[in-house]
């Protein structure tokens, strides 16, 4: 566990998050007044945005460096080894529990998912990169290592649409919203095609998934 902690500490010493697709979609899914827990909150980027929207927010992270950055921003956060410790909250303490790009960093992501289910009253928002995307397959075809599989990412559990849905089903969770991003989506004609293909064949054309699920 010390190696994972140091990996994350080094990551947060080197820089801060920038808002991307998963943050924007998650913010749209949250209502004013909701009690929110952000698991693996990092430097608090999402917590700040949700707090500004009127949500009541708390966060946990394994990294001392990340927690320090959050507390400097006045955020309510706790240092928790999310890979091995239970969350220090009561059952149903939050309306929505958020886990953005965290499950793929764990050898046993289902254990953290169980904790998210326990501490959530109703909703959980999850994002993961798609390790079977078309760009990843092409990189393998031409002898390369896909971006999401490289050591600097710290990914140890590889998700695609099928195994993510299987994990959610095993936890008796129902998907209410699915959002994906895809290749060339900012181009009008080809973007419309790839967005359609991402809906039809998500494990091939989606680059990542953001899902809001219901207990």
N, C-alpha and C positions, 0 to 999 in steps of 0.2 A: 504494500500500500504506500510505503514511503516513496517509491519510484513514481507512482501515479501522482502523488501530491507534488513532488518536485517538478514533474512534467508540467502540471497546471500552474505552479508558482512561476516557473520560467516563462510560460506563455503569457501570464498577466504582467510580469515585469517588463516584457518586451513591447507591449502595446495595449491598446484599448480596442473594444469592438466598434464596428461600423454598422449602421442600420442596413439590413438586407431584407430579402423577401420574407423570411420566416418571422421577423419582427413586425413588419407591416401587416401581414395577415393575422398575426396573433392580436395585435392592437385592435383590429377591426372586430374580433370575436369577443372582446371584453366590454362589459357595461359599467357605467358609473355606479359606484357604491359597492361593487363586488369585492369580497375578501379574496386576495390572490396570494398564492405561494409560487415563487419561481425557483425551481430546483436547478442547481448549477447556474446561479444568477450571474456569475462572472463579475464584471465591473459595475453592474447595475444599470446598464443601458435601458433594458426593457422595463425594469422597475421604475425608473425615472419617468419614462413615457406613460406608463399606466397610472402612476401617481398623479401626473399632470392631467390625466383623463378623469380623475376622481375616484379611482379604485383605492382600496386599502391594501397595501402591499407588504409582503415579507419575502425574504430570500434565504437560501442556504447554498453553500459552496464548500468544496473540499480545500480550496486554495486560500492560504493566509493572505497572499497578495491581493486576491480578488476581494476578500472580505474587507481588507484595509481600504481599498478604493471605494467600496460601497459606503463604508462608515464615514469616510471623508465627505461623502455627498449627503450624509444625514439619513441614510436608509436603514431600515430595520432588518438586519441580516444575522445569520448564525453560521459558525464554522462547524460543518458536519461532514464526516466521511461517508458520502452517499453510496459508496460501493459496499460498505460493510455495516454501517450503523442504521438503526431505525431513526426516522425523523422525530424530532423532539416536540411533536404536536399531538393533540387529542384527535380521536376519530372525528371526521367531518368538520375539522376546524376551519376549512376554507371552502368558498363557493367553487373556485376553480384552481386546479393545480397545473402548472405549466412546466414542461420539460422540452426545451428546444435544443436539438442536436446534443443530447447527453447520453441517450441509451446506447448509442453505437460505441461509446467509450468504456462500456462495462462488459465484463465476461458473463455476467448473469443479470441482464437488463430486466428480466421478469421480476426480480426481487425488488428493484426500485419501483417498477410499475405497481406492484402490490402496495407499497407504501404510499404511492400517489393515490391509488384507489381508496386506501384507508383514510387518508387525511382530507379527501375531497367530499363535499356534500353531493355534488352532482356531476361536474364537468372536469375533464382533463384535456389539455391541449398538448399535443406531441408533434415534434418535427424530427425527421431523420433524412439524411441524404440517401439517394437511391444508388446503390453500388452496382446495379445492373443496367444503368442508363446506356443509351446508344453511344455517347462519347467514350464511356468506360470500355465498352465492348470493342470499339474501334482501336482504342489505345492498346488493348491486349492483342488484338489481331495483328497490329503492326509492331509487336514486340515491346511495347512500353508498359509501364506500371500506371494504372489509373490514379488520378489525383487523390481521390478519397482513400486509396489503399497505401499511400506513402507514409513512412514512419513519422514524419513531422505532424501528421494529423492526429495521431494517438487513437486511431480507430481499431477496435478489436472485435467488434460484432458487426457483421455486414448485413444490412437490411435491403430488401426490395419490397414491392407492394404486397406480395403474397405472404412472406413470413411476418411482416408487420401486422397484416390483417389477421393472420393466424394467432399471433400473440394476443391481440386485442380480443378476439373471439374466446380464447382460452380464459381470459380474465372477465368474461361476460360483459364486455363493453360494446356499446352500439355507436357506430360512427354517424355523426349528424352533419358534419361539414368536412369536405376534403378539398384542399387547395394544392395545386402543383405549379411549379415553374418548369420551363422547358427551353430547348435550344431555339435560337432565332425568334424568340417571342416578341421582340421589339420591332420586327419588320412586319409590315402590314399584311402582305399576302402569305408569305411563307410562315409567318407567325401564327396566322389563323389556322393554317394546316397543322403545325406542330402542336398547337394547343388542343385541337380536336384529337390528334393522335395520342396525346398524353392522357386524355380522358378514356380513349378506347383501349390503349395499350400502356398503362402507367409504368409497368416495370421496364419498358423499353424507352419511352420518350420523356418521362418525367425525370427531372434532375434531383428533385427532393419533394417530400410530402409534408404538409402541415395538416393535421387532423384534430378536429374537436370531437371528443367522444363523451358519451353519457353513460353513467352507471346504471 
